[in-house]
Amino acid sequence: MTATALVPATGGVAFEDGSDHGRVIVSGRETGGRYALMEYVVAAGGPEHQSAPSPAYGAHGHREIEETFLVQQGELQFLLEDQVLTLGPGDFVRVPPGARHGFANLTAEPVRLLVSFHPGGFEELFLRHRTDQHPPPRPLGFIEDAVAEFASEFEDHPLMTCGSA
């Protein structure tokens, strides 16, 4: 028989990621590595982002991880391969392994997402490199670990590998 668990609205493990924040609701450790689920809140973009000619989406990919994004609140610009989609509440995106993706909040309001990782494990980087810890994490630690541990690729970054392979 499979164990069940209730995670209340205040449960999980909370973290800060710069101006963004979230909580790991279910970790890969809890699912035998099958998946992980986290809530992620993307901070308001503000006027400087709204008028930028080319928003920074943080384009990246994960060779072995499928990710899903469900917008719960707000409006998000989502980069999927070479297409930019405008997502609103209830919109869902499935990002298969290796697909180039990223996002930007260009609005004055935060965006609340549910994000899943298949298989689980990647969510641990958000906890390991949380910005609300002392001492603070290494500046490139998240990206270095994502590249080394999860075959992730990042564009426009010192450790960039996207598009070069």
Solvent accessible surface area in square Angstrom, and as a share of the most:
residue,aa,sasa,rsa
1,M,244,1.09
2,T,110,0.64
3,A,98,0.76
4,T,131,0.76
5,A,97,0.75
6,L,157,0.78
7,V,47,0.27
8,P,73,0.46
9,A,88,0.68
10,T,133,0.78
11,G,16,0.16
12,G,42,0.40
13,V,73,0.42
14,A,66,0.51
15,F,3,0.01
16,E,80,0.36
17,D,50,0.26
18,G,49,0.47
19,S,92,0.59
20,D,28,0.15
21,H,85,0.38
22,G,7,0.07
23,R,40,0.15
24,V,5,0.03
25,I,24,0.12
26,V,30,0.17
27,S,6,0.04
28,G,4,0.04
29,R,180,0.66
30,E,123,0.55
31,T,9,0.05
32,G,68,0.65
33,G,27,0.26
34,R,165,0.60
35,Y,83,0.32
36,A,0,0.00
37,L,48,0.24
38,M,3,0.01
39,E,26,0.12
40,Y,13,0.05
41,V,8,0.05
42,V,11,0.06
43,A,28,0.22
44,A,47,0.36
45,G,6,0.06
46,G,14,0.13
47,P,102,0.64
48,E,114,0.51
49,H,80,0.36
50,Q,92,0.41
51,S,93,0.60
52,A,39,0.30
53,P,141,0.89
54,S,89,0.57
55,P,28,0.18
56,A,91,0.71
57,Y,41,0.16
58,G,51,0.49
59,A,12,0.09
60,H,28,0.12
61,G,3,0.03
62,H,3,0.01
63,R,123,0.45
64,E,122,0.55
65,I,6,0.03
66,E,43,0.19
67,E,9,0.04
68,T,18,0.10
69,F,5,0.02
70,L,57,0.28
71,V,1,0.01
72,Q,79,0.35
73,Q,95,0.42
74,G,21,0.20
75,E,77,0.34
76,L,0,0.00
77,Q,29,0.13
78,F,0,0.00
79,L,11,0.05
80,L,40,0.20
81,E,88,0.40
82,D,130,0.67
83,Q,110,0.49
84,V,71,0.41
85,L,46,0.23
86,T,81,0.47
87,L,12,0.06
88,G,17,0.16
89,P,93,0.59
90,G,57,0.55
91,D,58,0.30
92,F,118,0.49
93,V,10,0.06
94,R,124,0.45
95,V,2,0.01
96,P,52,0.33
97,P,68,0.43
98,G,49,0.47
99,A,6,0.05
100,R,67,0.25
101,H,2,0.01
102,G,0,0.00
103,F,48,0.20
104,A,11,0.08
105,N,8,0.04
106,L,39,0.19
107,T,36,0.21
108,A,67,0.52
109,E,113,0.51
110,P,57,0.36
111,V,0,0.00
112,R,83,0.30
113,L,0,0.00
114,L,41,0.20
115,V,4,0.02
116,S,11,0.07
117,F,1,0.01
118,H,67,0.30
119,P,71,0.44
120,G,15,0.14
121,G,17,0.17
122,F,6,0.03
123,E,0,0.00
124,E,37,0.17
125,L,0,0.00
126,F,26,0.11
127,L,29,0.14
128,R,109,0.40
129,H,16,0.07
130,R,56,0.20
131,T,62,0.36
132,D,65,0.34
133,Q,63,0.28
134,H,173,0.77
135,P,99,0.62
136,P,93,0.59
137,P,33,0.21
138,R,129,0.47
139,P,137,0.86
140,L,64,0.32
141,G,0,0.00
142,F,49,0.20
143,I,30,0.15
144,E,63,0.28
145,D,20,0.10
146,A,0,0.00
147,V,45,0.26
148,A,86,0.67
149,E,87,0.39
150,F,41,0.17
151,A,29,0.22
152,S,2,0.01
153,E,25,0.11
154,F,22,0.09
155,E,45,0.20
156,D,133,0.69
157,H,40,0.18
158,P,111,0.70
159,L,61,0.30
160,M,101,0.45
161,T,45,0.26
162,C,21,0.12
163,G,84,0.81
164,S,84,0.54
165,A,116,0.90
